[in-house]
Amino acid sequence: MWNAPKNTIPASEIIREHIRVLKEAVADCELYDVRTGPVYDALDALEALSNRSWGFTVFRQGLERWSPEMLREGLRLIHEHLGR
């Protein structure tokens, strides 16, 4: 489990993995249905680390509306929110 007390995986690696999942979703959104558990899990985990929510809202709306433009904009905002 990622949040286990004895976890030796650095938090930065966990964040990087969640961002990778979102980037892959954006890259694949025009070919595949990317509304999967791992995408929502990554979105939830990253949102919990941020004090802003707009980018996460845009990304979720992009998933629900199947909008590649909204997914790209949401990811851009998420990067800003996390300072990455």
Secondary structure, 3 states (H helix, E strand, C coil): CCCCCCCCCCHHHHHHHHHHHHHHHHHHCCCCCCCCHHHHHHHHHHHHHCCCCHHHHHHHHHHHHCCHHHHHHHHHHHHHHHCC
